[in-house]
Amino acid sequence: MSRERVFHGRAYRDGRVVCDRVLVTVIVSDVRLGLAPWERRHMTVRFMRGIEPGFRRQLVQVLRRRGARSRRLAEALEPIELEVGGERRLAARIEPPAVRHFSLEQTDFRLRQQAR
């Protein structure tokens, strides 16, 4: 059985807002026995609106490339900090999307949580 939670929030980088509205989806699967809790959690982020132009260019480059090139571009991006649910902050790295769409606002990028 899987549980899915959706949060709205903002994305920051170096204390600046880079996206005014993000949608963070967290899926926790209880089906995959033998894995640690963090290994059963899958997170995605969708950048909805108010995306800073420089950050938008970086995301579009990751979106338009495929395979190893897309992964290298994503690894080169600086981590972002997500403010979700009003108070909670989550530091994460962006990874290439599993499914690509033509519109950036319809694409769910995978997230890898950073240790604080």
N, C-alpha and C positions, 0 to 999 in steps of 0.2 A: 504494500500500500504506500502511496506517495502523498505527501502533503505539500500544497503550494500556497505561498503567501506572496502578496504583491504590496509593494510600498511605493509611495511617491516621495520625491525629494529633490535635492540639488546636487550638482557635482562641482567640486572645488579642485583647484590646483594651485599650490603655493599661496593659499589664502584668498585667491580670486575665484569668483564664480565663473565656470567655463560652460555650464549648462544650467539654465534656470529651472528646467522641469525634466526630471528623469523618472523612469518607471523601472524599479528593481524587482525582479522575480526570484524567489528562493524556493527551490524544490528539494525536499528531503525525502529520500526513498528508504523505507524500512525493509524493502524486498532483498536488497543486496547484503546478505548476512556475511559476517566475517570482516567487514570493513569498518574502519574508524568512523565516528560521526562526521568528521570534516570530509571524508572521502565519499560519503553518501549525499553530500550537499552539492547542489548545482545552482549557480547563480548567473543571471543575465541582467543586462542593463539596456534600456532603450532610451536614447536621447530624444526627447519629445520636442522641446522648443527653447528658444533663447540660447542657442549654441554660439559660443564665441567664434568668430571667423577663423582664427588660426587653429583652434581645436577642431573645427569642422573640417578643415583641409586635411588634417592628420587622420581623422576618422574615415574620410572619403578615400584616402590612399589605401588604408587597410581594407576597406570594403571592396575596392575595385581590383585588388590583387588577389591571387589565389595561392594555395599551397605554402611552400617554404618562404616565399617572398612576403606573403601576407603575415606570417608568423614573425619574421624578422622585423617588419615595420611595426607590428604591435609591441614586440619586446623593446623597441627603441623608444616607445612612448613613455613619458614619465607617469608614475602612478597618479591616480586621482583619489580624492577623498569624497565619499558620498555621505550626505546628511539625509537620513531616512527616518520617517516617523517623527519628524520634528526635532528630536534631540540626539538620537544615536548617530555616531560617525563610524564609517567603515572605510579603511584604506584598502585599495584594490588596484590590480593591474588589468588593463583591457586586453582581451584575447580576440582573435578573429571570430566572426559569427559563424555558426554552423550552417545557417540558411541565409543566403544573401538576397536582398531586395534592391530594387532600383532606388528607392527612397531611403535616405539615412534615418528618417523619423519612423520607419517601419521595420528597422533592422534591430534584432536583439544581439548585442555583443556579449560574449561570455566574459565572466569576471573570475579573477583568481585573487582571493583575499590575501592581503599582506599581513605579516606578523607585525605587531606594534612594538 
